[in-house]
Amino acid sequence: MNIMVSKHRDGELIARALKFLGFTVTRGSTTEGGMRACLLMTKAVRRYDLAITPDGPRGPRYHFSGGAVTIAKLSGKPLVAVGVGAASAVYFSSWDRFMLPLPASNIGIVFGKVHHINMEDDDRSVRLELTRELKKLNEEALKF
């Protein structure tokens, strides 16, 4: 799996941890290196599944920015939103309420429907639909 990680300072720790776990990483976000990262991810999808946090480094939380939709359009690969929740977790006071599950906590992972996005699809409409779905999936994941 190839995972997009922010080029910001806090992304460095995440990138190192992911590489240690055996993942490949592409660095970039909507605010820094986004276009280059989109192009690299579009090529990476030939060899890897991709993971992208769609709300970018600044949010708003669960809001789909354009990167994931652009990559899906350019690569022709489908997009699936994923919700994650934990029965017991520490939530950081950051804009995204970063979640750190506590040891032995039950984790809920809920997959959304498969979205095949065509080049002529309206980006704004697709992003709004995916944003609504992502919010719903995260609420469902907290029920586990």
N, C-alpha and C positions, 0 to 999 in steps of 0.2 A: 504494500500500500504506500502511496505517495501522499503526504499530508502537507497542505499549505500552512505555513506558520509566519506570523508577522515578523517584519524586519526590525521591529522595535526591540528595545533592550530586554523587556520581559519575555519576548519570544525566543531569545537565545537559550534560556534555561529549558523551555519546552522543546526546542529543536534538539538540544543535546540529549534530553531524556528519550525522545522518540528515536533518535539514531541509535542510542544504546539498546533500545528494545527491538532494533532491526528494521525500522521503517526508513523509507527515503523521505527527504524533506525538500520542499521548494519554499524559498523565503520570498515573501511579498504580501502586500495588503492593498486595500483601496487607497490608503494615504501614502504609501511608499513602495515603488516597484511593482505596482499592480499589473500594468500591461505586460511587462516582461514575465511576471509570474504566470499570468494567464496563458501566454504563448508556451512557456515551459510545461505547464500542466496539460495543455492541449496535446503536446508531444508525449508526455509521460503516460497519458491514458492508453497509449498503444501497448505498454508493458505492465501497467499497474492499475489497480482500482484507486480512486482519488478520494480524499477527505478534505473538506473545506468548511471552516466555520463561516457561515454566510453573512453574519452580521458585522464582520470586519473588526478592526481594532478599537472602534469607538462607538459602535452601535447605530441606532438603538437596538436593544436586546431583541433577538429573534427576527430582526428585520433582514430580509434578503437584499444584499447589495448586488450589484451587477455582475461580479466576477464569476460566480458559479453558473449563472445563466449563460453568460458569454462562452464559458468553457464548454458547456453542454451543446450550445449551438455550433461552435466551431468544430468540435470533435464528433458530433453526431451521436454521442453516448447519452443514455438516459440519466436523469437526476432523481435521487431519492432523499427525502428529508428524514432525519432521524432525531427522535426525542430521547433524552436520557434523564433519569431521576434516581435518587438514592433515598432509602428509608431513613438513614442517619447520615448526616453530612454537616460539614462546616461550610458556610457560605461567606465569601469575602464581601467586603463593602464596595467593591468595584462596580462600574456601570453594568457589567454583565452578570453580577452576582456569581462569580466563579465558584464552582462547587468542588469540594474535596470530600469524597465519601469516606466515612470512618471505617476502620477495619471491621470485617465481618458484617458489614451492612448489606442488605439486599439492594441490588441494582436493577432498575427497570430500563430496558432499551426497547423502544417502539419504532418500527419502520413504517414510513408512509407509503403512498402509492408510487408507482414508477411513472415519471413524467418524461415523455419523449417531446423534446422542444425543437420546433422547426425554425429555420432562419427567418421566416416571415412572421412568426409569432411576436406579438407585442411584448417587449421586455417588461414594461410597467405592470401589465395585467398578470404575466407569469410570476413576477416577483411578489405581487400582492397575494396571489393564490398560495404561493409557497410560504409566505410569511404567516398567513392564517393557519396553514397546515402545521407549520413548525410549532407555533404556540400551542395548538391542540395536542400535538404529539408529546410535548414536554409536560403538559398537564396530565396526560394519560400515564406517562412514565412515572410520575410521582405517586401513583396509586398502587404501585407494586410493593 
